């Protein structure tokens, strides 16, 4: 029989009961996590979001409650009232915070029954992702995900407290806005009142937060939903959360120093970890040269080196031809890998780098006596060998891996191989937090498909002042006042100092091939705002979901989001996206034309 709560009121959370409560009468409410019938006694692990406690039903102490307990099943919602007592000697559970005590139940109310769960909630059983997302409300009851949600709350609260202390105002920006170029695909929202016109869901509040600086807000922040219609990965969702902020009258050093302090406060508040400061800073060009990526994992060595100059004239045609075509030859020294990798494993690594564009992977094993074992060794003369030794500093037991290709392919392939080998060789230390600021990104890059320069970040990023004059003649040499924060090889945040003068903004637009008319059409409201006395300003946005992956120790972003989407962008819980009533489409003046391959 299902009973109402009536006058019962919960006195404690299940996970809060401790030895100091012995002798007290408590009222607890929660879910039946596990039930064990030991003949005379019935044991129930009662669970709420605070944890577990053992409730015991004695037939001679409370016969009616004991009789009711026979009907309890997994995930029934119940209320119990009883006395806290020490567990009998030898039955304590050191793995539970409540493991020294139990609640000896005198009264029981069954507040609601439950169907048999489609997967176990009372244990960390292997459950398929589709099933977990379809029954997300059951999945979220599991202790691990409850801890993740609690961590998300604590992290957001820590950030809000810190920024409030620093004089920031939390300001909401619109969710329905205008579609703008220079980014990923927008999610579009049709307007009933303006047929044929569309809002866009914001990829970020970039334009609005700059306008807030023009408005005199000076210090803005928001923990905000953002939307991008792009292919998904383990660390990417169509809707995600940013810690977004902007400041006036600051330079890049001001922002980096303050954000370091915020991250340190966040780690201390959530994990009790004190991070060392200052975080190292590395220019983009140095990161690419040493690690082949702008998000390097600095927890281990295995740096790259460019040996193009010393092998350009070697007898190994693959190297020589790559350099002659304007490419590079880069080498990765896998320290100590000689004893760990067999010849077959070395050869198999060519297949590992192939998906990243590398057409091959040359290698040299340094023998114990210092000699070079390799199919290519005989083609390398003294000059090449001396140059390789100087660049890679090989020692007995090392293996040198080479990629000869365009600089982009060589960097990408060897950066991926670097991480793969570090994991294979056990070089990645556990429990270490390695933060690094990457600075001085290129402002622009060449898009071979569109045959024009595009902004590496966005077109409102300010160039380094001394590089502004290069915009007309050497745009690829222009550095941006941009910065990313990288943690253990993952970018967790990025931002820049913004352009605040019309003159510099027009020069950047010119380099991007955006004329005055196109600029007014696409960004007119921002450009007009900037013309009314915009202060120097800059900001940054952190991916809260990515940060939480680290704080919670989970490899999937889905485990830190209450209701995530699948890799196809669907919500299995609500079956979204879904078809809508034709009447709604008629109101919006929309006609759906299905792809030919779509099922009727």
C-alpha positions as CSV (number, residue, x, y, z in Angstrom):
1,X,0.0,0.0,0.0
2,X,1.3,3.4,-1.0
3,X,1.1,5.9,1.9
4,X,1.3,9.7,2.0
5,X,4.1,11.4,3.9
6,X,1.6,12.9,6.2
7,X,3.2,14.7,9.1
8,X,6.5,12.9,8.6
9,X,9.5,15.2,7.9
10,X,12.9,14.1,7.0
11,X,15.5,14.9,9.7
12,X,18.8,13.8,8.0
13,X,20.2,12.8,4.6
14,X,20.9,9.1,4.4
15,X,24.6,9.7,3.9
16,X,24.9,12.0,6.9
17,X,24.3,9.5,9.7
18,X,27.4,9.1,11.8
19,X,28.4,7.6,15.2
20,X,27.6,10.9,16.9
21,X,23.9,10.3,16.1
22,X,23.8,7.0,18.1
23,X,20.8,7.0,20.3
24,X,18.9,9.6,18.3
25,X,15.6,8.9,16.5
26,X,15.8,9.9,12.9
27,X,13.5,10.0,9.9
28,X,15.0,9.2,6.6
29,X,13.6,9.1,3.1
30,X,15.0,7.7,-0.1
31,X,15.2,4.8,-2.5
32,X,15.7,1.1,-1.7
33,X,19.2,0.6,-3.1
34,X,19.5,-3.0,-2.0
35,X,17.4,-5.4,0.1
36,X,18.8,-8.5,1.9
37,X,16.6,-11.0,3.8
38,X,18.5,-12.9,6.4
39,X,15.7,-15.0,7.7
40,X,14.8,-13.1,10.9
41,X,16.4,-9.7,10.0
42,X,15.8,-7.7,6.9
43,X,18.5,-5.3,5.8
44,X,17.8,-2.4,3.4
45,X,20.4,0.0,2.1
46,X,18.6,3.2,1.8
47,X,19.9,5.8,-0.7
48,X,19.4,9.4,-1.4
49,X,21.7,11.9,-3.0
50,X,23.8,12.2,0.1
51,X,24.7,8.5,0.2
52,X,23.7,5.2,1.7
53,X,22.8,4.0,5.2
54,X,21.9,0.6,6.4
55,X,18.3,0.2,7.8
56,X,17.5,-2.9,9.8
57,X,14.1,-4.4,10.4
58,X,13.8,-6.6,13.6
59,X,10.7,-8.8,13.8
60,X,10.6,-8.5,17.6
61,X,11.2,-4.7,17.8
62,X,8.7,-3.6,15.1
63,X,6.7,-6.5,13.7
64,X,4.5,-4.3,11.5
65,X,7.4,-2.6,9.8
66,X,9.2,-5.9,9.5
67,X,6.2,-7.4,7.7
68,X,6.0,-4.4,5.4
69,X,9.7,-4.7,4.6
70,X,9.1,-8.1,3.0
71,X,7.3,-6.2,0.2
72,X,10.2,-3.8,-0.6
73,X,11.9,-4.1,-3.9
74,X,14.7,-2.2,-5.7
75,X,14.0,1.5,-6.2
76,X,10.9,1.6,-4.1
77,X,10.6,5.1,-2.5
78,X,10.3,4.8,1.3
79,X,10.4,6.7,4.6
80,X,11.8,5.1,7.7
81,X,11.8,6.2,11.3
82,X,14.1,4.5,13.9
83,X,17.0,4.8,16.3
84,X,20.6,5.1,15.2
85,X,22.7,2.3,16.7
86,X,26.3,1.1,16.4
87,X,26.7,-1.9,14.0
88,X,27.5,-5.1,15.8
89,X,31.2,-5.7,16.1
90,X,32.7,-7.2,13.0
91,X,29.9,-6.0,10.7
92,X,31.2,-2.5,10.1
93,X,31.8,-1.3,6.5
94,X,34.9,0.8,6.3
95,X,34.1,1.6,2.6
96,X,30.9,3.6,3.6
97,X,31.0,6.9,5.5
98,X,27.9,5.6,7.4
99,X,29.5,2.1,7.8
100,X,29.9,2.2,11.6
101,X,26.2,2.7,12.3
102,X,22.7,1.4,11.3
103,X,19.2,2.6,11.7
104,X,17.0,0.2,13.6
105,X,13.6,0.8,12.0
106,X,10.4,1.1,14.1
107,X,8.1,2.6,11.4
108,X,8.1,2.3,7.6
109,X,6.1,4.1,5.0
110,X,6.1,3.0,1.3
111,X,5.8,6.3,-0.5
112,X,5.8,4.8,-4.0
113,X,6.6,1.6,-5.8
114,X,8.9,1.1,-8.8
115,X,8.8,-1.2,-11.8
116,X,11.8,-3.5,-12.0
117,X,14.6,-1.2,-13.3
118,X,15.8,-2.0,-16.9
119,X,19.4,-2.0,-15.6
120,X,20.8,-2.2,-12.1
121,X,21.0,1.1,-10.2
122,X,22.5,-0.6,-7.2
123,X,25.8,-1.4,-8.8
124,X,28.3,-0.2,-11.4
125,X,27.1,-2.7,-14.0
126,X,28.2,-2.4,-17.7
127,X,25.2,-0.8,-19.4
128,X,25.1,0.3,-23.0
129,X,25.1,4.1,-23.8
130,X,21.7,3.9,-25.6
131,X,20.0,2.3,-22.7
132,X,21.6,4.7,-20.2
133,X,20.4,7.7,-22.2
134,X,16.9,6.3,-22.9
135,X,16.4,5.9,-19.1
136,X,18.6,8.8,-18.0
137,X,16.6,9.3,-14.8
138,X,17.6,5.9,-13.7
139,X,21.2,6.4,-14.8
140,X,21.4,9.7,-12.8
141,X,20.4,7.9,-9.6
142,X,23.7,5.9,-9.8
143,X,26.2,7.2,-7.2
144,X,28.9,8.0,-9.7
145,X,26.7,10.4,-11.7
146,X,25.2,11.9,-8.6
147,X,28.8,12.8,-7.6
148,X,29.3,14.3,-11.0
149,X,26.2,16.5,-10.7
150,X,27.3,17.6,-7.3
151,X,30.7,18.5,-8.7
152,X,29.1,20.5,-11.4
153,X,27.2,22.5,-8.9
154,X,30.2,23.1,-6.7
155,X,32.3,24.1,-9.7
156,X,29.7,26.7,-10.9
157,X,29.3,28.0,-7.4
158,X,33.1,28.4,-7.0
159,X,33.3,30.4,-10.3
160,X,30.4,32.6,-9.3
161,X,31.8,33.4,-5.9
162,X,35.3,34.2,-7.3
163,X,34.0,36.4,-10.1
164,X,31.6,38.2,-7.7
165,X,34.5,38.9,-5.4
166,X,36.4,40.4,-8.4
167,X,33.6,42.8,-9.3
168,X,32.0,41.0,-12.2
169,X,28.3,41.3,-13.0
170,X,26.4,38.3,-14.2
171,X,24.4,39.5,-17.3
172,X,22.2,37.3,-19.4
173,X,22.5,37.6,-23.2
174,X,19.9,36.6,-25.8
175,X,19.4,33.0,-26.8
176,X,17.5,34.1,-30.0
177,X,20.0,36.1,-32.1
178,X,21.3,36.7,-35.6
179,X,23.2,34.2,-37.7
180,X,26.8,35.5,-38.3
181,X,29.6,34.0,-40.4
182,X,33.1,32.9,-39.4
183,X,32.2,29.9,-37.3
184,X,30.5,26.5,-37.2
185,X,27.0,25.9,-38.5
186,X,24.3,27.7,-36.6
187,X,21.1,26.1,-35.3
188,X,18.4,28.2,-37.0
189,X,15.0,29.1,-35.5
190,X,12.2,30.2,-37.8
191,X,10.2,33.3,-37.0
192,X,6.4,33.1,-37.2
193,X,6.1,36.8,-37.2
194,X,8.7,37.4,-39.9
195,X,8.1,34.7,-42.5
196,X,11.2,33.5,-44.3
197,X,13.5,35.0,-41.6
198,X,15.4,33.1,-38.9
199,X,16.9,33.6,-35.6
200,X,20.1,31.6,-34.7
201,X,21.0,30.0,-31.4
202,X,24.3,31.6,-30.2
203,X,27.6,29.8,-30.8
204,X,28.9,32.1,-28.1
205,X,27.9,35.5,-26.6
206,X,30.9,37.1,-28.4
207,X,29.1,40.0,-30.0
208,X,26.9,40.8,-27.0
209,X,29.7,40.7,-24.5
210,X,31.7,43.2,-26.6
211,X,28.6,45.4,-26.7
212,X,28.3,45.1,-22.9
213,X,31.9,46.6,-22.7
214,X,30.7,49.5,-24.9
215,X,27.8,49.8,-22.5
216,X,30.1,50.5,-19.6
217,X,29.5,47.2,-17.7
218,X,33.4,46.8,-17.5
219,X,33.3,43.3,-16.0
220,X,30.8,40.8,-17.3
221,X,30.4,37.0,-16.8
222,X,27.9,34.4,-17.6
223,X,27.7,30.6,-17.2
224,X,25.9,30.2,-20.5
225,X,24.5,27.6,-23.0
226,X,26.1,27.7,-26.4
227,X,25.0,25.9,-29.6
228,X,26.9,24.6,-32.6
229,X,25.6,22.3,-35.3
230,X,28.8,20.2,-35.9
231,X,29.9,16.6,-35.9
232,X,30.2,15.3,-32.4
233,X,32.9,13.5,-30.4
234,X,33.5,12.3,-26.9
235,X,34.3,15.8,-25.7
236,X,31.7,17.7,-27.9
237,X,28.0,18.2,-27.7
238,X,25.6,20.3,-29.9
239,X,24.7,22.3,-26.8
240,X,27.4,23.0,-24.2
241,X,28.2,25.3,-21.4
242,X,30.8,28.1,-21.2
243,X,32.2,30.2,-18.4
244,X,32.1,33.4,-20.5
245,X,33.6,36.7,-19.4
246,X,34.8,40.0,-20.7
247,X,36.7,42.9,-19.1
248,X,37.4,46.6,-20.0
249,X,40.7,48.5,-19.6
250,X,42.9,45.4,-19.4
251,X,45.6,43.8,-21.4
252,X,46.4,40.1,-22.0
253,X,48.5,39.8,-18.8
254,X,45.7,41.1,-16.7
255,X,43.3,38.5,-18.0
256,X,45.8,35.6,-17.8
257,X,46.7,36.4,-14.2
258,X,43.1,36.7,-13.1
259,X,42.0,33.5,-14.8
260,X,44.9,31.6,-13.3
261,X,43.6,32.7,-9.9
262,X,40.1,31.6,-10.8
263,X,41.2,28.1,-11.9
264,X,43.4,27.7,-8.8
265,X,40.4,28.7,-6.6
266,X,38.2,26.2,-8.6
267,X,40.6,23.3,-8.0
268,X,41.0,24.2,-4.4
269,X,37.2,24.4,-3.8
270,X,36.3,21.2,-5.6
271,X,39.3,18.9,-5.2
272,X,41.2,20.4,-2.3
273,X,44.3,20.7,-4.6
274,X,46.6,23.7,-4.5
275,X,48.0,24.4,-8.0
276,X,51.4,25.9,-8.5
277,X,51.5,29.4,-10.1
278,X,52.3,31.0,-12.4
279,X,51.2,28.6,-15.2
280,X,53.9,28.4,-17.9
281,X,53.3,30.4,-21.1
282,X,54.4,29.3,-24.6
283,X,54.1,31.1,-27.9
284,X,52.1,29.2,-30.6
285,X,55.1,28.9,-32.9
286,X,57.2,27.2,-30.1
287,X,54.4,24.8,-29.2
288,X,54.1,23.7,-32.9
289,X,57.8,23.4,-33.3
290,X,58.3,21.3,-30.1
291,X,55.1,19.4,-29.8
292,X,53.3,19.6,-33.2
293,X,50.1,21.0,-31.6
294,X,48.8,24.1,-30.0
295,X,47.4,22.0,-27.2
296,X,50.5,20.1,-25.9
297,X,50.5,17.7,-23.0
298,X,53.5,18.8,-20.9
299,X,53.3,15.9,-18.4
300,X,56.0,14.1,-20.3
301,X,58.8,14.8,-22.8
302,X,59.1,13.3,-26.2
303,X,59.6,16.6,-28.1
304,X,59.8,17.0,-31.9
305,X,62.6,18.5,-33.8
306,X,62.9,19.8,-37.4
307,X,65.8,18.1,-39.3
308,X,64.8,19.4,-42.8
309,X,68.0,21.3,-43.3
310,X,70.4,18.5,-42.5
311,X,68.6,15.8,-44.6
312,X,67.7,17.9,-47.6
313,X,70.7,16.7,-49.5
314,X,70.8,13.1,-48.1
315,X,70.6,10.0,-50.3
316,X,67.2,9.2,-48.9
317,X,64.9,10.4,-51.6
318,X,61.8,10.5,-49.4
319,X,63.4,13.1,-47.2
320,X,65.1,15.1,-50.0
321,X,61.9,15.3,-52.1
322,X,59.7,16.4,-49.3
323,X,62.0,19.3,-48.5
324,X,62.4,20.1,-52.2
325,X,58.6,20.5,-52.5
326,X,58.5,22.9,-49.6
327,X,57.7,20.4,-46.9
328,X,59.6,19.4,-43.8
329,X,61.2,16.4,-42.1
330,X,60.5,16.2,-38.4
331,X,61.7,13.7,-35.9
332,X,60.3,12.4,-32.6
333,X,62.7,10.8,-30.1
334,X,60.9,8.0,-28.3
335,X,63.2,7.8,-25.3
336,X,63.8,4.3,-24.0
337,X,61.3,2.7,-26.5
338,X,63.9,0.4,-28.0
339,X,63.4,-2.2,-25.4
340,X,59.7,-1.8,-25.3
341,X,58.7,-2.1,-28.9
342,X,59.2,-5.1,-31.2
343,X,60.0,-4.7,-34.9
344,X,56.4,-5.6,-35.7
345,X,55.1,-3.0,-33.3
346,X,57.4,-0.4,-34.9
347,X,56.2,-1.2,-38.4
348,X,52.5,-1.1,-37.2
349,X,53.0,2.5,-36.1
350,X,53.0,3.5,-39.8
351,X,49.3,2.4,-39.8
352,X,48.7,4.5,-36.7
353,X,49.9,7.8,-38.4
354,X,48.2,7.1,-41.7
355,X,44.8,8.5,-40.8
356,X,46.5,11.8,-40.0
357,X,47.8,12.2,-43.5
358,X,51.3,10.7,-43.1
359,X,52.3,8.5,-46.1
360,X,54.9,6.7,-44.1
361,X,56.9,6.6,-40.9
362,X,60.7,6.1,-41.0
363,X,62.5,5.0,-37.9
364,X,66.0,4.5,-36.5
365,X,66.6,2.3,-33.4
366,X,69.7,3.2,-31.4
367,X,71.5,0.0,-30.4
368,X,73.2,-0.5,-27.1
369,X,76.6,0.1,-28.7
370,X,75.3,3.4,-30.2
371,X,75.0,2.1,-33.8
372,X,71.9,2.9,-35.9
373,X,69.6,0.1,-36.9
374,X,67.2,1.1,-39.7
375,X,66.3,0.4,-43.3
376,X,67.2,4.1,-44.0
377,X,70.5,4.3,-42.1
378,X,72.6,3.5,-45.1
379,X,71.2,6.4,-47.0
380,X,72.1,9.0,-44.4
381,X,75.6,10.5,-44.7
382,X,77.7,12.2,-42.0
383,X,76.1,15.6,-42.4
384,X,72.6,14.1,-42.0
385,X,73.7,12.0,-39.0
386,X,75.3,14.9,-37.3
387,X,72.3,17.1,-37.8
388,X,69.9,14.4,-36.4
389,X,72.1,13.8,-33.4
390,X,72.2,17.5,-32.6
391,X,68.5,18.0,-33.0
392,X,67.1,14.7,-31.4
393,X,70.0,13.9,-29.0
394,X,69.5,10.1,-29.4
395,X,71.0,7.7,-26.8
396,X,71.2,3.9,-26.7
397,X,67.7,2.4,-26.3
398,X,65.9,5.3,-28.1
399,X,63.9,5.0,-31.3
400,X,63.7,8.0,-33.7
401,X,60.5,8.3,-35.7
402,X,60.4,10.6,-38.8
403,X,57.6,12.0,-40.9
404,X,58.4,13.8,-44.2
405,X,55.5,15.8,-45.6
406,X,53.9,19.2,-45.4
407,X,54.5,20.9,-42.1
408,X,50.8,20.5,-41.2
409,X,50.8,16.7,-41.8
410,X,54.2,16.2,-40.1
411,X,53.1,18.1,-37.0
412,X,49.7,16.4,-36.7
413,X,51.0,12.9,-37.3
414,X,53.9,13.2,-34.8
415,X,51.9,15.0,-32.2
416,X,49.4,12.1,-32.2
417,X,52.2,9.5,-32.2
418,X,53.8,11.4,-29.3
419,X,50.8,10.9,-27.1
420,X,50.2,7.3,-28.3
421,X,53.8,6.4,-27.4
422,X,53.7,8.1,-24.0
423,X,50.7,6.1,-23.1
424,X,52.2,2.9,-24.5
425,X,55.5,3.4,-22.6
426,X,53.8,4.4,-19.3
427,X,55.3,8.0,-19.4
428,X,52.0,9.8,-18.5
429,X,52.0,10.4,-14.7
430,X,48.8,9.8,-12.8
431,X,47.2,12.6,-10.8
432,X,49.3,15.4,-12.3
433,X,47.7,18.7,-13.5
434,X,49.8,20.4,-16.2
435,X,48.5,23.8,-17.2
436,X,50.0,25.9,-20.0
437,X,49.0,29.2,-21.7
438,X,49.5,29.2,-25.4
439,X,49.9,32.7,-26.7
440,X,50.6,34.7,-29.9
441,X,48.5,32.7,-32.3
442,X,48.5,33.6,-35.9
443,X,45.7,36.1,-36.6
444,X,44.8,34.6,-40.0
445,X,45.2,31.4,-41.9
446,X,44.8,30.6,-45.6
447,X,41.7,28.6,-46.6
448,X,42.6,26.7,-49.8
449,X,38.9,25.8,-50.5
450,X,37.6,29.4,-50.3
451,X,40.9,30.8,-51.6
452,X,41.0,33.5,-49.0
453,X,42.3,34.4,-45.6
454,X,40.1,33.5,-42.7
455,X,40.3,34.4,-39.0
456,X,41.9,31.7,-36.9
457,X,39.7,32.6,-33.9
458,X,37.1,35.3,-35.0
459,X,37.4,38.6,-36.9
460,X,37.3,40.8,-33.8
461,X,40.6,39.5,-32.4
462,X,43.1,42.2,-32.0
463,X,46.5,41.8,-33.7
464,X,49.7,42.4,-31.8
465,X,50.2,46.2,-32.2
466,X,53.6,45.9,-33.8
467,X,52.2,43.5,-36.5
468,X,49.3,45.7,-37.6
469,X,51.2,47.1,-40.6
470,X,51.8,43.6,-41.9
471,X,48.1,43.0,-42.5
472,X,48.3,44.3,-46.1
473,X,51.6,42.7,-47.2
474,X,52.3,39.7,-45.0
475,X,49.0,38.7,-43.3
476,X,50.2,35.2,-42.3
477,X,53.0,36.8,-40.2
478,X,50.5,38.8,-38.1
479,X,50.2,37.5,-34.5
480,X,47.0,37.8,-32.6
481,X,46.6,38.9,-29.0
482,X,45.0,35.5,-28.4
483,X,45.5,32.9,-25.8
484,X,44.4,29.4,-24.9
485,X,44.6,27.6,-21.6
486,X,45.6,23.9,-22.1
487,X,45.3,21.2,-19.4
488,X,47.0,17.8,-19.9
489,X,46.9,18.2,-23.7
490,X,43.3,19.5,-23.9
491,X,42.2,23.1,-24.6
492,X,39.8,24.1,-21.8
493,X,39.5,27.8,-22.6
494,X,40.5,30.5,-25.0
495,X,40.1,34.2,-25.7
496,X,41.7,37.4,-26.9
497,X,42.1,41.1,-26.6
498,X,39.4,42.5,-29.0
499,X,39.7,45.2,-31.6
500,X,38.1,48.3,-30.3
501,X,38.9,50.9,-33.0
502,X,37.2,51.2,-36.4
503,X,40.6,51.7,-38.2
504,X,42.1,48.4,-37.0
505,X,38.8,46.6,-37.6
506,X,38.7,47.7,-41.2
507,X,42.2,46.6,-41.8
508,X,41.4,43.1,-40.5
509,X,38.2,43.1,-42.6
510,X,40.3,44.1,-45.7
511,X,42.7,41.2,-45.1
512,X,39.7,38.8,-44.8
513,X,38.3,40.1,-48.0
514,X,35.2,41.6,-46.3
515,X,34.3,44.9,-47.8
516,X,32.5,47.8,-46.0
517,X,29.1,46.8,-47.4
518,X,29.5,43.2,-46.4
519,X,30.8,44.2,-43.0
520,X,27.8,46.4,-42.4
521,X,25.4,43.7,-43.5
522,X,26.9,41.0,-41.3
523,X,28.2,42.9,-38.3
524,X,26.6,46.3,-38.6
525,X,25.2,46.5,-35.1
526,X,28.5,45.7,-33.5
527,X,30.5,48.1,-35.8
528,X,28.0,50.9,-35.0
529,X,28.4,50.2,-31.2
530,X,32.2,50.3,-31.5
531,X,31.9,53.7,-33.1
532,X,30.5,55.2,-29.9
533,X,33.6,55.2,-27.7
534,X,34.5,51.5,-27.2
535,X,37.0,50.9,-24.4
536,X,40.0,48.6,-24.8
537,X,38.7,45.2,-23.8
538,X,39.2,41.5,-23.9
539,X,37.9,38.3,-22.5
540,X,37.9,34.5,-22.5
541,X,35.5,31.6,-22.4
542,X,36.1,28.3,-20.7
543,X,34.4,25.0,-21.6
544,X,32.8,24.1,-18.3
545,X,31.9,20.6,-19.5
546,X,35.6,19.9,-20.4
547,X,36.8,21.2,-17.1
548,X,34.3,18.9,-15.3
549,X,35.6,15.9,-17.2
550,X,38.9,16.5,-15.5
551,X,37.4,17.3,-12.1
552,X,35.3,14.2,-12.2
553,X,37.9,11.9,-13.8
554,X,35.7,10.8,-16.6
555,X,36.7,10.4,-20.3
556,X,33.2,11.3,-21.7
557,X,31.5,14.7,-21.6
558,X,28.2,12.9,-21.4
559,X,29.0,11.9,-17.8
560,X,29.1,15.5,-16.6
561,X,25.9,16.7,-18.4
562,X,22.5,15.8,-16.9
563,X,20.8,15.2,-20.2
564,X,23.3,14.8,-23.1
565,X,22.8,14.0,-26.7
566,X,24.1,11.0,-28.6
567,X,26.8,11.3,-31.3
568,X,24.1,11.8,-33.8
569,X,22.7,14.8,-31.8
570,X,19.6,13.0,-30.6
571,X,18.0,12.9,-27.2
572,X,16.9,9.3,-26.6
573,X,15.0,10.3,-23.5
574,X,12.6,12.7,-25.3
575,X,13.1,11.3,-28.8
576,X,14.3,14.7,-30.1
577,X,14.6,16.0,-32.7
578,X,11.1,14.9,-33.7
579,X,8.5,15.7,-36.4
580,X,6.0,18.5,-35.6
581,X,2.4,19.0,-36.4
582,X,1.9,20.2,-40.0
583,X,-0.1,23.1,-38.7
584,X,2.9,24.4,-36.9
585,X,4.9,24.3,-40.1
586,X,2.1,26.2,-42.0
587,X,2.2,28.9,-39.3
588,X,5.9,29.3,-39.9
589,X,5.5,29.2,-43.7
590,X,7.8,26.2,-43.9
591,X,7.5,23.2,-46.2
592,X,9.6,20.1,-45.5
593,X,11.3,18.4,-48.4
594,X,12.7,15.1,-47.4
595,X,16.0,13.7,-48.8
596,X,15.4,11.0,-51.4
597,X,17.1,8.5,-49.1
598,X,14.9,9.2,-46.2
599,X,12.3,6.6,-45.3
600,X,8.6,7.6,-45.6
